[in-house]
C-alpha cells in the first residue's frame, strides 16, 4: 500500500488516501528518477475514477 498524500504532510491514514502498488511500482515512486511524476499521475488517476 502507498499513501497518495504523505502522512507527514498531513495526509490521512484512510482507505481514500492509499493505493495498492506492486513492489516494482512502489519502489519507482520512492526511488525512481521520475518518482514524483509517477506519483502525481497516480493521484490524478485515483481522483478521476468514478464508483458508479
PDBQT receptor file of N, H, CA, C and O in Angstrom, charges set to zero:
ATOM      1  N   UNK A   1       0.840  -1.173   0.000  1.00  0.00    +0.000 N 
ATOM      2  CA  UNK A   1       0.000   0.000   0.000  1.00  0.00    +0.000 C 
ATOM      3  C   UNK A   1       0.889   1.241   0.000  1.00  0.00    +0.000 C 
ATOM      4  O   UNK A   1       1.973   1.264   0.584  1.00  0.00    +0.000 OA
ATOM      5  N   UNK A   2       0.388   2.262  -0.674  1.00  0.00    +0.000 N 
ATOM      6  H   UNK A   2      -0.493   2.243  -1.148  1.00  0.00    +0.000 HD
ATOM      7  CA  UNK A   2       1.126   3.528  -0.774  1.00  0.00    +0.000 C 
ATOM      8  C   UNK A   2       0.178   4.667  -0.470  1.00  0.00    +0.000 C 
ATOM      9  O   UNK A   2      -0.902   4.754  -1.055  1.00  0.00    +0.000 OA
ATOM     10  N   UNK A   3       0.576   5.543   0.442  1.00  0.00    +0.000 N 
ATOM     11  H   UNK A   3       1.453   5.472   0.917  1.00  0.00    +0.000 HD
ATOM     12  CA  UNK A   3      -0.221   6.732   0.734  1.00  0.00    +0.000 C 
ATOM     13  C   UNK A   3      -0.054   7.728  -0.407  1.00  0.00    +0.000 C 
ATOM     14  O   UNK A   3       1.069   8.048  -0.797  1.00  0.00    +0.000 OA
ATOM     15  N   UNK A   4      -1.161   8.213  -0.940  1.00  0.00    +0.000 N 
ATOM     16  H   UNK A   4      -2.073   7.952  -0.624  1.00  0.00    +0.000 HD
ATOM     17  CA  UNK A   4      -1.117   9.177  -2.028  1.00  0.00    +0.000 C 
ATOM     18  C   UNK A   4      -0.631  10.535  -1.538  1.00  0.00    +0.000 C 
ATOM     19  O   UNK A   4       0.083  11.243  -2.248  1.00  0.00    +0.000 OA
ATOM     20  N   UNK A   5      -1.017  10.886  -0.334  1.00  0.00    +0.000 N 
ATOM     21  H   UNK A   5      -1.597  10.311   0.243  1.00  0.00    +0.000 HD
ATOM     22  CA  UNK A   5      -0.561  12.121   0.302  1.00  0.00    +0.000 C 
ATOM     23  C   UNK A   5       0.117  11.700   1.600  1.00  0.00    +0.000 C 
ATOM     24  O   UNK A   5      -0.518  11.112   2.475  1.00  0.00    +0.000 OA
ATOM     25  N   UNK A   6       1.381  11.996   1.719  1.00  0.00    +0.000 N 
ATOM     26  H   UNK A   6       1.897  12.474   1.008  1.00  0.00    +0.000 HD
ATOM     27  CA  UNK A   6       2.173  11.551   2.862  1.00  0.00    +0.000 C 
ATOM     28  C   UNK A   6       1.528  11.923   4.185  1.00  0.00    +0.000 C 
ATOM     29  O   UNK A   6       1.001  13.021   4.359  1.00  0.00    +0.000 OA
ATOM     30  N   UNK A   7       1.584  10.995   5.092  1.00  0.00    +0.000 N 
ATOM     31  H   UNK A   7       2.013  10.103   4.950  1.00  0.00    +0.000 HD
ATOM     32  CA  UNK A   7       1.071  11.261   6.436  1.00  0.00    +0.000 C 
ATOM     33  C   UNK A   7       1.858  12.389   7.080  1.00  0.00    +0.000 C 
ATOM     34  O   UNK A   7       1.279  13.205   7.797  1.00  0.00    +0.000 OA
ATOM     35  N   UNK A   8       3.140  12.456   6.846  1.00  0.00    +0.000 N 
ATOM     36  H   UNK A   8       3.610  11.794   6.262  1.00  0.00    +0.000 HD
ATOM     37  CA  UNK A   8       3.970  13.511   7.426  1.00  0.00    +0.000 C 
ATOM     38  C   UNK A   8       3.618  14.891   6.865  1.00  0.00    +0.000 C 
ATOM     39  O   UNK A   8       3.967  15.912   7.457  1.00  0.00    +0.000 OA
ATOM     40  N   UNK A   9       2.928  14.918   5.726  1.00  0.00    +0.000 N 
ATOM     41  H   UNK A   9       2.644  14.088   5.245  1.00  0.00    +0.000 HD
ATOM     42  CA  UNK A   9       2.474  16.176   5.126  1.00  0.00    +0.000 C 
ATOM     43  C   UNK A   9       0.996  16.432   5.405  1.00  0.00    +0.000 C 
ATOM     44  O   UNK A   9       0.386  17.296   4.775  1.00  0.00    +0.000 OA
ATOM     45  N   UNK A  10       0.421  15.688   6.344  1.00  0.00    +0.000 N 
ATOM     46  H   UNK A  10       0.918  14.987   6.855  1.00  0.00    +0.000 HD
ATOM     47  CA  UNK A  10      -0.973  15.888   6.710  1.00  0.00    +0.000 C 
ATOM     48  C   UNK A  10      -1.944  14.944   6.031  1.00  0.00    +0.000 C 
ATOM     49  O   UNK A  10      -3.153  15.080   6.218  1.00  0.00    +0.000 OA
ATOM     50  N   UNK A  11      -1.459  13.993   5.249  1.00  0.00    +0.000 N 
ATOM     51  H   UNK A  11      -0.477  13.883   5.097  1.00  0.00    +0.000 HD
ATOM     52  CA  UNK A  11      -2.333  13.024   4.598  1.00  0.00    +0.000 C 
ATOM     53  C   UNK A  11      -2.958  12.081   5.607  1.00  0.00    +0.000 C 
ATOM     54  O   UNK A  11      -2.342  11.729   6.614  1.00  0.00    +0.000 OA
ATOM     55  N   UNK A  12      -4.168  11.684   5.331  1.00  0.00    +0.000 N 
ATOM     56  H   UNK A  12      -4.668  11.971   4.514  1.00  0.00    +0.000 HD
ATOM     57  CA  UNK A  12      -4.914  10.818   6.246  1.00  0.00    +0.000 C 
ATOM     58  C   UNK A  12      -4.455   9.364   6.128  1.00  0.00    +0.000 C 
ATOM     59  O   UNK A  12      -4.030   8.913   5.065  1.00  0.00    +0.000 OA
ATOM     60  N   UNK A  13      -4.553   8.651   7.240  1.00  0.00    +0.000 N 
ATOM     61  H   UNK A  13      -4.898   9.018   8.103  1.00  0.00    +0.000 HD
ATOM     62  CA  UNK A  13      -4.330   7.209   7.227  1.00  0.00    +0.000 C 
ATOM     63  C   UNK A  13      -5.694   6.570   7.024  1.00  0.00    +0.000 C 
ATOM     64  O   UNK A  13      -6.286   6.011   7.948  1.00  0.00    +0.000 OA
ATOM     65  N   UNK A  14      -6.175   6.667   5.799  1.00  0.00    +0.000 N 
ATOM     66  H   UNK A  14      -5.695   7.121   5.048  1.00  0.00    +0.000 HD
ATOM     67  CA  UNK A  14      -7.551   6.355   5.450  1.00  0.00    +0.000 C 
ATOM     68  C   UNK A  14      -7.562   5.623   4.113  1.00  0.00    +0.000 C 
ATOM     69  O   UNK A  14      -6.710   5.894   3.267  1.00  0.00    +0.000 OA
ATOM     70  N   UNK A  15      -8.498   4.706   3.898  1.00  0.00    +0.000 N 
ATOM     71  H   UNK A  15      -9.190   4.486   4.586  1.00  0.00    +0.000 HD
ATOM     72  CA  UNK A  15      -8.542   3.984   2.618  1.00  0.00    +0.000 C 
ATOM     73  C   UNK A  15      -8.642   4.892   1.392  1.00  0.00    +0.000 C 
ATOM     74  O   UNK A  15      -8.199   4.504   0.311  1.00  0.00    +0.000 OA
ATOM     75  N   UNK A  16      -9.210   6.082   1.534  1.00  0.00    +0.000 N 
ATOM     76  H   UNK A  16      -9.570   6.396   2.412  1.00  0.00    +0.000 HD
ATOM     77  CA  UNK A  16      -9.305   7.005   0.398  1.00  0.00    +0.000 C 
ATOM     78  C   UNK A  16      -7.959   7.623   0.038  1.00  0.00    +0.000 C 
ATOM     79  O   UNK A  16      -7.824   8.256  -1.009  1.00  0.00    +0.000 OA
ATOM     80  N   UNK A  17      -6.970   7.442   0.897  1.00  0.00    +0.000 N 
ATOM     81  H   UNK A  17      -7.080   6.928   1.748  1.00  0.00    +0.000 HD
ATOM     82  CA  UNK A  17      -5.659   8.037   0.671  1.00  0.00    +0.000 C 
ATOM     83  C   UNK A  17      -4.583   6.989   0.376  1.00  0.00    +0.000 C 
ATOM     84  O   UNK A  17      -3.392   7.295   0.445  1.00  0.00    +0.000 OA
ATOM     85  N   UNK A  18      -4.979   5.786   0.056  1.00  0.00    +0.000 N 
ATOM     86  H   UNK A  18      -5.946   5.538   0.001  1.00  0.00    +0.000 HD
ATOM     87  CA  UNK A  18      -3.997   4.756  -0.264  1.00  0.00    +0.000 C 
ATOM     88  C   UNK A  18      -4.337   4.073  -1.577  1.00  0.00    +0.000 C 
ATOM     89  O   UNK A  18      -5.489   4.039  -2.011  1.00  0.00    +0.000 OA
ATOM     90  N   UNK A  19      -3.311   3.539  -2.185  1.00  0.00    +0.000 N 
ATOM     91  H   UNK A  19      -2.375   3.567  -1.832  1.00  0.00    +0.000 HD
ATOM     92  CA  UNK A  19      -3.464   2.782  -3.421  1.00  0.00    +0.000 C 
ATOM     93  C   UNK A  19      -2.562   1.561  -3.315  1.00  0.00    +0.000 C 
ATOM     94  O   UNK A  19      -1.470   1.635  -2.752  1.00  0.00    +0.000 OA
ATOM     95  N   UNK A  20      -3.020   0.443  -3.856  1.00  0.00    +0.000 N 
ATOM     96  H   UNK A  20      -3.907   0.383  -4.313  1.00  0.00    +0.000 HD
ATOM     97  CA  UNK A  20      -2.216  -0.776  -3.862  1.00  0.00    +0.000 C 
ATOM     98  C   UNK A  20      -1.266  -0.731  -5.052  1.00  0.00    +0.000 C 
ATOM     99  O   UNK A  20      -1.690  -0.540  -6.192  1.00  0.00    +0.000 OA
ATOM    100  N   UNK A  21       0.003  -0.906  -4.779  1.00  0.00    +0.000 N 
ATOM    101  H   UNK A  21       0.347  -1.062  -3.853  1.00  0.00    +0.000 HD
ATOM    102  CA  UNK A  21       1.020  -0.936  -5.826  1.00  0.00    +0.000 C 
ATOM    103  C   UNK A  21       1.816  -2.225  -5.724  1.00  0.00    +0.000 C 
ATOM    104  O   UNK A  21       2.022  -2.763  -4.636  1.00  0.00    +0.000 OA
ATOM    105  N   UNK A  22       2.253  -2.705  -6.860  1.00  0.00    +0.000 N 
ATOM    106  H   UNK A  22       2.085  -2.269  -7.744  1.00  0.00    +0.000 HD
ATOM    107  CA  UNK A  22       3.173  -3.843  -6.841  1.00  0.00    +0.000 C 
ATOM    108  C   UNK A  22       4.515  -3.345  -6.299  1.00  0.00    +0.000 C 
ATOM    109  O   UNK A  22       4.765  -2.140  -6.294  1.00  0.00    +0.000 OA
ATOM    110  N   UNK A  23       5.375  -4.249  -5.844  1.00  0.00    +0.000 N 
ATOM    111  H   UNK A  23       5.171  -5.229  -5.848  1.00  0.00    +0.000 HD
ATOM    112  CA  UNK A  23       6.667  -3.821  -5.295  1.00  0.00    +0.000 C 
ATOM    113  C   UNK A  23       7.501  -2.976  -6.263  1.00  0.00    +0.000 C 
ATOM    114  O   UNK A  23       8.182  -2.043  -5.838  1.00  0.00    +0.000 OA
ATOM    115  N   UNK A  24       7.452  -3.292  -7.544  1.00  0.00    +0.000 N 
ATOM    116  H   UNK A  24       6.899  -4.050  -7.889  1.00  0.00    +0.000 HD
ATOM    117  CA  UNK A  24       8.234  -2.519  -8.518  1.00  0.00    +0.000 C 
ATOM    118  C   UNK A  24       7.732  -1.088  -8.642  1.00  0.00    +0.000 C 
ATOM    119  O   UNK A  24       8.529  -0.150  -8.685  1.00  0.00    +0.000 OA
ATOM    120  N   UNK A  25       6.425  -0.917  -8.698  1.00  0.00    +0.000 N 
ATOM    121  H   UNK A  25       5.778  -1.678  -8.663  1.00  0.00    +0.000 HD
ATOM    122  CA  UNK A  25       5.858   0.437  -8.804  1.00  0.00    +0.000 C 
ATOM    123  C   UNK A  25       6.076   1.220  -7.517  1.00  0.00    +0.000 C 
ATOM    124  O   UNK A  25       6.323   2.425  -7.562  1.00  0.00    +0.000 OA
ATOM    125  N   UNK A  26       5.988   0.550  -6.370  1.00  0.00    +0.000 N 
ATOM    126  H   UNK A  26       5.788  -0.429  -6.334  1.00  0.00    +0.000 HD
ATOM    127  CA  UNK A  26       6.216   1.228  -5.102  1.00  0.00    +0.000 C 
ATOM    128  C   UNK A  26       7.660   1.729  -5.024  1.00  0.00    +0.000 C 
ATOM    129  O   UNK A  26       7.912   2.844  -4.569  1.00  0.00    +0.000 OA
ATOM    130  N   UNK A  27       8.591   0.911  -5.466  1.00  0.00    +0.000 N 
ATOM    131  H   UNK A  27       8.386   0.004  -5.836  1.00  0.00    +0.000 HD
ATOM    132  CA  UNK A  27       9.995   1.345  -5.500  1.00  0.00    +0.000 C 
ATOM    133  C   UNK A  27      10.161   2.505  -6.486  1.00  0.00    +0.000 C 
ATOM    134  O   UNK A  27      10.913   3.442  -6.219  1.00  0.00    +0.000 OA
ATOM    135  N   UNK A  28       9.472   2.444  -7.609  1.00  0.00    +0.000 N 
ATOM    136  H   UNK A  28       8.861   1.683  -7.826  1.00  0.00    +0.000 HD
ATOM    137  CA  UNK A  28       9.552   3.510  -8.619  1.00  0.00    +0.000 C 
ATOM    138  C   UNK A  28       9.097   4.841  -8.032  1.00  0.00    +0.000 C 
ATOM    139  O   UNK A  28       9.723   5.873  -8.276  1.00  0.00    +0.000 OA
ATOM    140  N   UNK A  29       8.014   4.826  -7.263  1.00  0.00    +0.000 N 
ATOM    141  H   UNK A  29       7.505   3.988  -7.065  1.00  0.00    +0.000 HD
ATOM    142  CA  UNK A  29       7.514   6.058  -6.649  1.00  0.00    +0.000 C 
ATOM    143  C   UNK A  29       8.561   6.638  -5.691  1.00  0.00    +0.000 C 
ATOM    144  O   UNK A  29       8.824   7.841  -5.713  1.00  0.00    +0.000 OA
ATOM    145  N   UNK A  30       9.146   5.800  -4.867  1.00  0.00    +0.000 N 
ATOM    146  H   UNK A  30       8.933   4.823  -4.849  1.00  0.00    +0.000 HD
ATOM    147  CA  UNK A  30      10.039   6.294  -3.816  1.00  0.00    +0.000 C 
ATOM    148  C   UNK A  30      11.481   6.493  -4.262  1.00  0.00    +0.000 C 
ATOM    149  O   UNK A  30      12.175   7.351  -3.716  1.00  0.00    +0.000 OA
ATOM    150  N   UNK A  31      11.951   5.721  -5.242  1.00  0.00    +0.000 N 
ATOM    151  H   UNK A  31      11.387   5.024  -5.686  1.00  0.00    +0.000 HD
ATOM    152  CA  UNK A  31      13.368   5.754  -5.575  1.00  0.00    +0.000 C 
ATOM    153  C   UNK A  31      13.666   6.004  -7.050  1.00  0.00    +0.000 C 
ATOM    154  O   UNK A  31      14.830   6.142  -7.426  1.00  0.00    +0.000 OA
ATOM    155  N   UNK A  32      12.639   6.065  -7.888  1.00  0.00    +0.000 N 
ATOM    156  H   UNK A  32      11.693   5.953  -7.583  1.00  0.00    +0.000 HD
ATOM    157  CA  UNK A  32      12.857   6.246  -9.322  1.00  0.00    +0.000 C 
ATOM    158  C   UNK A  32      13.172   7.688  -9.679  1.00  0.00    +0.000 C 
ATOM    159  O   UNK A  32      12.808   8.618  -8.959  1.00  0.00    +0.000 OA
ATOM    160  N   UNK A  33      13.849   7.857 -10.795  1.00  0.00    +0.000 N 
ATOM    161  H   UNK A  33      14.145   7.102 -11.380  1.00  0.00    +0.000 HD
ATOM    162  CA  UNK A  33      14.182   9.206 -11.261  1.00  0.00    +0.000 C 
ATOM    163  C   UNK A  33      12.938  10.041 -11.502  1.00  0.00    +0.000 C 
ATOM    164  O   UNK A  33      12.935  11.247 -11.252  1.00  0.00    +0.000 OA
ATOM    165  N   UNK A  34      11.878   9.401 -11.988  1.00  0.00    +0.000 N 
ATOM    166  H   UNK A  34      11.880   8.422 -12.191  1.00  0.00    +0.000 HD
ATOM    167  CA  UNK A  34      10.638  10.119 -12.283  1.00  0.00    +0.000 C 
ATOM    168  C   UNK A  34       9.568   9.816 -11.237  1.00  0.00    +0.000 C 
ATOM    169  O   UNK A  34       8.376   9.845 -11.543  1.00  0.00    +0.000 OA
ATOM    170  N   UNK A  35       9.979   9.529 -10.027  1.00  0.00    +0.000 N 
ATOM    171  H   UNK A  35      10.947   9.505  -9.779  1.00  0.00    +0.000 HD
ATOM    172  CA  UNK A  35       9.050   9.139  -8.970  1.00  0.00    +0.000 C 
ATOM    173  C   UNK A  35       7.971  10.167  -8.679  1.00  0.00    +0.000 C 
ATOM    174  O   UNK A  35       6.808   9.809  -8.491  1.00  0.00    +0.000 OA
ATOM    175  N   UNK A  36       8.343  11.443  -8.640  1.00  0.00    +0.000 N 
ATOM    176  H   UNK A  36       9.288  11.733  -8.793  1.00  0.00    +0.000 HD
ATOM    177  CA  UNK A  36       7.355  12.487  -8.358  1.00  0.00    +0.000 C 
ATOM    178  C   UNK A  36       6.320  12.577  -9.467  1.00  0.00    +0.000 C 
ATOM    179  O   UNK A  36       5.134  12.769  -9.199  1.00  0.00    +0.000 OA
ATOM    180  N   UNK A  37       6.759  12.442 -10.702  1.00  0.00    +0.000 N 
ATOM    181  H   UNK A  37       7.723  12.287 -10.920  1.00  0.00    +0.000 HD
ATOM    182  CA  UNK A  37       5.835  12.486 -11.840  1.00  0.00    +0.000 C 
ATOM    183  C   UNK A  37       4.918  11.270 -11.829  1.00  0.00    +0.000 C 
ATOM    184  O   UNK A  37       3.715  11.392 -12.062  1.00  0.00    +0.000 OA
ATOM    185  N   UNK A  38       5.479  10.110 -11.561  1.00  0.00    +0.000 N 
ATOM    186  H   UNK A  38       6.455  10.011 -11.371  1.00  0.00    +0.000 HD
ATOM    187  CA  UNK A  38       4.698   8.884 -11.490  1.00  0.00    +0.000 C 
ATOM    188  C   UNK A  38       3.652   8.983 -10.381  1.00  0.00    +0.000 C 
ATOM    189  O   UNK A  38       2.502   8.586 -10.571  1.00  0.00    +0.000 OA
ATOM    190  N   UNK A  39       4.050   9.510  -9.231  1.00  0.00    +0.000 N 
ATOM    191  H   UNK A  39       4.984   9.833  -9.077  1.00  0.00    +0.000 HD
ATOM    192  CA  UNK A  39       3.114   9.653  -8.120  1.00  0.00    +0.000 C 
ATOM    193  C   UNK A  39       2.015  10.661  -8.452  1.00  0.00    +0.000 C 
ATOM    194  O   UNK A  39       0.853  10.428  -8.117  1.00  0.00    +0.000 OA
ATOM    195  N   UNK A  40       2.351  11.767  -9.097  1.00  0.00    +0.000 N 
ATOM    196  H   UNK A  40       3.295  11.957  -9.370  1.00  0.00    +0.000 HD
ATOM    197  CA  UNK A  40       1.349  12.750  -9.494  1.00  0.00    +0.000 C 
ATOM    198  C   UNK A  40       0.331  12.118 -10.439  1.00  0.00    +0.000 C 
ATOM    199  O   UNK A  40      -0.862  12.410 -10.348  1.00  0.00    +0.000 OA
ATOM    200  N   UNK A  41       0.786  11.259 -11.341  1.00  0.00    +0.000 N 
ATOM    201  H   UNK A  41       1.754  11.022 -11.415  1.00  0.00    +0.000 HD
ATOM    202  CA  UNK A  41      -0.105  10.553 -12.250  1.00  0.00    +0.000 C 
ATOM    203  C   UNK A  41      -1.030   9.610 -11.478  1.00  0.00    +0.000 C 
ATOM    204  O   UNK A  41      -2.215   9.506 -11.794  1.00  0.00    +0.000 OA
ATOM    205  N   UNK A  42      -0.495   8.929 -10.476  1.00  0.00    +0.000 N 
ATOM    206  H   UNK A  42       0.468   9.014 -10.220  1.00  0.00    +0.000 HD
ATOM    207  CA  UNK A  42      -1.328   8.049  -9.642  1.00  0.00    +0.000 C 
ATOM    208  C   UNK A  42      -2.426   8.839  -8.940  1.00  0.00    +0.000 C 
ATOM    209  O   UNK A  42      -3.586   8.426  -8.936  1.00  0.00    +0.000 OA
ATOM    210  N   UNK A  43      -2.066   9.962  -8.352  1.00  0.00    +0.000 N 
ATOM    211  H   UNK A  43      -1.123  10.298  -8.355  1.00  0.00    +0.000 HD
ATOM    212  CA  UNK A  43      -3.035  10.803  -7.643  1.00  0.00    +0.000 C 
ATOM    213  C   UNK A  43      -4.136  11.237  -8.596  1.00  0.00    +0.000 C 
ATOM    214  O   UNK A  43      -5.315  11.187  -8.245  1.00  0.00    +0.000 OA
ATOM    215  N   UNK A  44      -3.765  11.661  -9.799  1.00  0.00    +0.000 N 
ATOM    216  H   UNK A  44      -2.807  11.701 -10.084  1.00  0.00    +0.000 HD
ATOM    217  CA  UNK A  44      -4.755  12.102 -10.780  1.00  0.00    +0.000 C 
ATOM    218  C   UNK A  44      -5.667  10.960 -11.215  1.00  0.00    +0.000 C 
ATOM    219  O   UNK A  44      -6.878  11.141 -11.337  1.00  0.00    +0.000 OA
ATOM    220  N   UNK A  45      -5.089   9.791 -11.447  1.00  0.00    +0.000 N 
ATOM    221  H   UNK A  45      -4.105   9.644 -11.348  1.00  0.00    +0.000 HD
ATOM    222  CA  UNK A  45      -5.898   8.639 -11.858  1.00  0.00    +0.000 C 
ATOM    223  C   UNK A  45      -6.901   8.248 -10.781  1.00  0.00    +0.000 C 
ATOM    224  O   UNK A  45      -8.052   7.938 -11.090  1.00  0.00    +0.000 OA
ATOM    225  N   UNK A  46      -6.476   8.259  -9.520  1.00  0.00    +0.000 N 
ATOM    226  H   UNK A  46      -5.542   8.510  -9.269  1.00  0.00    +0.000 HD
ATOM    227  CA  UNK A  46      -7.381   7.914  -8.419  1.00  0.00    +0.000 C 
ATOM    228  C   UNK A  46      -8.464   8.975  -8.296  1.00  0.00    +0.000 C 
ATOM    229  O   UNK A  46      -9.632   8.642  -8.090  1.00  0.00    +0.000 OA
ATOM    230  N   UNK A  47      -8.103  10.228  -8.418  1.00  0.00    +0.000 N 
ATOM    231  H   UNK A  47      -7.155  10.498  -8.585  1.00  0.00    +0.000 HD
ATOM    232  CA  UNK A  47      -9.074  11.324  -8.312  1.00  0.00    +0.000 C 
ATOM    233  C   UNK A  47     -10.122  11.248  -9.414  1.00  0.00    +0.000 C 
ATOM    234  O   UNK A  47     -11.289  11.561  -9.178  1.00  0.00    +0.000 OA
ATOM    235  N   UNK A  48      -9.725  10.838 -10.608  1.00  0.00    +0.000 N 
ATOM    236  H   UNK A  48      -8.777  10.584 -10.800  1.00  0.00    +0.000 HD
ATOM    237  CA  UNK A  48     -10.623  10.829 -11.762  1.00  0.00    +0.000 C 
ATOM    238  C   UNK A  48     -11.496   9.580 -11.873  1.00  0.00    +0.000 C 
ATOM    239  O   UNK A  48     -12.423   9.553 -12.683  1.00  0.00    +0.000 OA
ATOM    240  N   UNK A  49     -11.222   8.555 -11.084  1.00  0.00    +0.000 N 
ATOM    241  H   UNK A  49     -10.469   8.576 -10.426  1.00  0.00    +0.000 HD
ATOM    242  CA  UNK A  49     -12.047   7.330 -11.196  1.00  0.00    +0.000 C 
ATOM    243  C   UNK A  49     -13.434   7.570 -10.604  1.00  0.00    +0.000 C 
ATOM    244  O   UNK A  49     -13.611   8.339  -9.659  1.00  0.00    +0.000 OA
ATOM    245  N   UNK A  50     -14.396   6.889 -11.190  1.00  0.00    +0.000 N 
ATOM    246  H   UNK A  50     -14.252   6.265 -11.958  1.00  0.00    +0.000 HD
ATOM    247  CA  UNK A  50     -15.761   7.010 -10.679  1.00  0.00    +0.000 C 
ATOM    248  C   UNK A  50     -16.186   5.658 -10.104  1.00  0.00    +0.000 C 
ATOM    249  O   UNK A  50     -15.694   4.611 -10.523  1.00  0.00    +0.000 OA
ATOM    250  N   UNK A  51     -17.075   5.695  -9.173  1.00  0.00    +0.000 N 
ATOM    251  H   UNK A  51     -17.475   6.545  -8.832  1.00  0.00    +0.000 HD
ATOM    252  CA  UNK A  51     -17.536   4.496  -8.487  1.00  0.00    +0.000 C 
ATOM    253  C   UNK A  51     -19.027   4.269  -8.737  1.00  0.00    +0.000 C 
ATOM    254  O   UNK A  51     -19.766   3.878  -7.834  1.00  0.00    +0.000 OA
ATOM    255  N   UNK A  52     -19.447   4.514  -9.945  1.00  0.00    +0.000 N 
ATOM    256  H   UNK A  52     -18.846   4.832 -10.678  1.00  0.00    +0.000 HD
ATOM    257  CA  UNK A  52     -20.865   4.345 -10.295  1.00  0.00    +0.000 C 
ATOM    258  C   UNK A  52     -21.226   2.894 -10.436  1.00  0.00    +0.000 C 
ATOM    259  O   UNK A  52     -22.377   2.570 -10.727  1.00  0.00    +0.000 OA
TER     260      UNK A  52
